[in-house]
Amino acid sequence: MKNNLQKLTTPLILKWGSSDYLFNNFRKVRFYATKNTAKAKLVEEKECDMPSAVRKEAQTALLEYLHSTRSLEFVDAEHMSKNSPLFLDKLLERIVDREADDIRRCVTRYLRYHPINEFEPFFESIGLKLCQYASFLPRDVMYLSDDQRLLDSYRVLCNYGISRNKIGRIFAEAPQVFRYDPGVVELKLASFRGFGLDQSNVVKLVSANPHLLLGNVHVEFLRVVGKLKRMGVEYRWIEEQLNGKPINWSQLFELMCFLNGLGLTDERLGKLIFQVPGLLFDCSGRPTFSLIGFCLKFGFEKTELLDVFLHLPQIPIAAFIFNTRQCYQFLIEIEMPALEIRNILHSHPTLLGSCVLKKTTSLLTILHTGKKRLCSVIKENPEFLRNLVRGAKVERLPVAEEELRSKMMKTKFLSDLGFAENSSEMKKALKVFRGKGVELQERFDCLVNAGLDRKHVASVLKIYPQILNQRKEVLEAKIDFLLNRLGFPVSTLISFPSYLNYTIPRIRLRLSMYNWLRDQGKVDATLALSTIIASSEKLFMKVYVSPHPKGLEVWQNLKREIYPV
């Protein structure tokens, strides 16, 4: 074993210095993966590094093979040999156990008997990573000379001035370019020059937008640029806005035509594009189309839509449409009627697109108001929304006259019932009560008119003030059900006042089930009404329904009958 190890490491010791180098470098080799793939890759490349002299000799051997043996042009072979380090490392790994003291001769000898897949160093040299070009590797050929169309298109792009290491992006995003017939790529590149763009501009444009070389995309691009030039927009400014972003030129042209159709002349549209470049160049105008669709949904006319675009604020168009949608959602959450929301959208579109509002729940808490009051404030003055934006100090709304008057009526109502002023009972009741003072009096009278003593009703309300939060019609229906359907006396409301807190369907379901169980002789016939209705459903099911073999079936049947879908 020791002799074999010595035999394997001797060539490396002779060439790379000493056994210390091997120990200090090879002991770091990882046999496991790390979570951070990018970091692991950097570490691996660093640790697999080799002396520059060794790498240069290997590069020279690869250059000689590609140029002399495989007859590739010298410039192409040189670029491939110097710009494919990972391929070179793999190649050296294959010959690392060869008994030779000359890496160049070792690599040359290996290549003489082991032809390589030339597409691997080629793809790496044009800027593609293994994970990007693995799917592009042809299965039936391994020599570049067998794919003449690929080489022809590659050389045309190189000769035009496109950096070789940027051609990889063109191949990844527009691989069809390398399947064109001879002369097609030259014609497409020449079409840009014929439109007035100099060669350096074309190089930058094609490098950043490879899809311009596909099909008729370059024609669509030239239509857009020509239209923008007629608006007074120079190509240099267009180039700044592109900034390497992929653009759907056909969609861009449609958007410009649509804006012209709204009544924007080329001159006015040009000024608007200068003011808000994202109108066109953000995601190929998709946010703008989204804004148009949103406005049309709410019935905007051409003139109104035109006014929206003429008064766009100096913010990204995507932010404008996002803010508009958020404001719309806010108005829905405060339960503003749909017609009122439509009116605000029509009258203040720029305002809604400029405001980044706080959360609805936070605003209601800070303003110390309800949704109805906030709706009325915004309807009277939509500009009030500017006070509710993030970063602004939101102040509590002053107490409205109507609200103050309602509170005074509630206080008087409670005082008449015997509540002590400013007592804990009164404060509790004021917090619980919903509705106006007049409405509370009507609901109270409803209980008295049913036959209850005024003093008894007052004592009940001190314990259960929430009873008066129900509408008068609801209270009357529940009392009628108790007296005429169930046959209980009105005095039941004194011993069991929380009866009024439960819905009629719940009361019907519980009593129907109880009556069935009573007829079966499974429950106490003198069970109190409060026990039947007030117990939780889980407890009621466990104690009364489940013990009977048919209990669950009867319960479900009654439920379907009382709660129809």
C-alpha positions, 0 to 999 in steps of 0.5 A: 500500500505504501509503495503504491502511494509513493508511486502515485505521489512521486510525479507530483512531488517532483513537479510541485515542490514537496510532500508538504505542499501535498499534505497542506493542500490535499488534506483540505479536500471536502467529501461532503456538501455544504448548505451554502452552494455558492460559498462551497463552489468558491472554496472548492475552486480555491482549494483545487488551485494549482501553481500558475506554471502548471496551469500555463503548461496545461493551457499551452498543451490544450491550445496546441491540441485545439489549433494544430490537431483539431484545426480551430482558428488560433484566436478561438483555440487560445481563448478556449484554452485560457478561459476554461479553468474548470475544464482544465482542472478536470483534465488534469485530474484525469492525468494526475497519476501519470508518471511524468515530470512534464505536465505539458507533455503529459497533457499532450500525450493524454489528448493524443489518445483521449479526444475531448468533448470540445463543446465543454471548454467552448461553452465555459470560455463564452461565459456559461457555467456547467449548470447552464450549458449541460443541457446544450451539450450535443449527444451525437457530436464532440468536435466543434468542426461538426457544428459549422453553423455554431462556429459561423455565428460565433465568429460573426458575433466576435468579429462584430465586436461582441466580447467572447465572454458575453456570447454565452448570454446570447447562447443561453437566451437565444440559442436559435441564433446559432442555428441560422444559415450563413449570412443571417446574423450579419444581415440582422446586425446590419439592419441596426446600423442602417437605422442610424445606430453606430457599431458600439451601440449595437454591440451593447444592445445585442449583448444586453438583449439577445432576443433582438436577434430572434425572428422579427424582434429587431423589426419591432425594436426599430419601430419603437425606436423610430417612433420614440425618435419622432417624439424627440427621444434620443437613442442614448437616453433609451439605452440608459433606460434599457440598462440590460433589461429584457423588453417586449418590443411588440407590447411596447409599441402597442402601448405607445399606440394606445396612449396616442389613441387617448389623445396624446400627441407624439410631442406630449407623449415624449415629454410624458415618457421623459417625466415617467420613464417607467411608463414604458420601460418598467416590465415592458409597460405591464404596470401601465397596462395594469393601471389602464385595466384598473381604471377601465374597470371603474368606468373611466372615460378616455378624457379621464384616463388621459388626465390620469397620465398627464398628472402622474407623480414622480414615482415608479409607475408600479408603485403608483398602481400598487398605491392605488390598489391599496387605497381601494382596499382600504376604502373597502375595509372601512365599508365605504359604499361602492358608489362612493369609492367609484366617485373618489377614484374618478375625482382623485386618481393621482391622490390615491396613487401617491398615498402609501397608507398605514394599516386599516386597524392601526388607523382606526385605533389611532384615530379613535373612531369607527368605520362609519365616521371615517367614511364620512370624513373621507367622503367630505374631504378625500385629501384627508387621506394624505394625513394617513400615510406611513411616516406621518403623525396621525392625530386623533379625530375630534369628537363629532357633534352627533357622537357627543349628542348620542353619548349624552342621550345614552348617559341620560338613558342609563341615569333614568334606569338607576345607573350612578353617574361615572360609576363602573357600571355606567362606564361598562354599559357605555362601552358595550352599547351600540346605537343611538340613545333614541334606539336604546330607549325603543329597545328598552320599551320593547321589553317593558311592553312585553309585560316585564316590570321596569325595575326588573328590566333595569336590574337585568341590564346592569348585568347584561347590557349587551341585550340592548345591542339588538334591533327592536325587531329582533327582540320582539321576534325572540320574545314572541317565539318564547311566549307563543311557540315555546309556551314559556311565561314572560317571567322567564326573561327575569330568571334567564335574561341571556335567552335574548343573546341566543339566535332563534335557530339555536334555540329551536335546534336545542329544544327540538333535540331535547323534546325527542330525547325526553320522548325517548325517556333519556333525559330529565323531563324537568330540565331548565331552559337555561341548561338546554340552551346555554350549555356549549355544543360540545357539552350538549353533544357529550351529555345528551346526544351521543349517549343515545344510539340514534342521537347523532343521526337525529341531531344531524337531521334536525340541523339540516332542517333548521339550518338549510344550506 
